[in-house]
Amino acid sequence: MGYVNEPDGVDLYVDPKPLTDKDKREISEVIAYYKSTGRKKKIAAHKQSIASLKNPTSKEGVGLK
């Protein structure tokens, strides 16, 4: 893969998405589970993301057909 070239006069910035307290707590639980058992913890998918993928006309969806 190569680098993305910036067009003249345009600056591209990529900032990390800040984590919520809930996200931080979930990540900590997964890491603690892995350290204690050596296995990956199964994580339930977010219902909103799945619903938007199932409905291709949704504004949040990817538009899969």
C-alpha positions, 0 to 999 in steps of 0.5 A: 500500500502507498501513502495518500497524497494531499491535494494542493491547498488541502490538509488531511488530518486523521484523529483517533476517535475518543473512547467512552467510559463504557468502551474503556470498561469493555476493553479492560474486561476483555484484556483481563479475561484473556490474561486470566484464561488465555482465550479470546472473549466473545463479544456481542455486536452492537445492535445498531450496526447490525440493523443498519447493515440489514436495511440498505436504505438506512442513512447509517448503513453501508448500502449493501445490496 
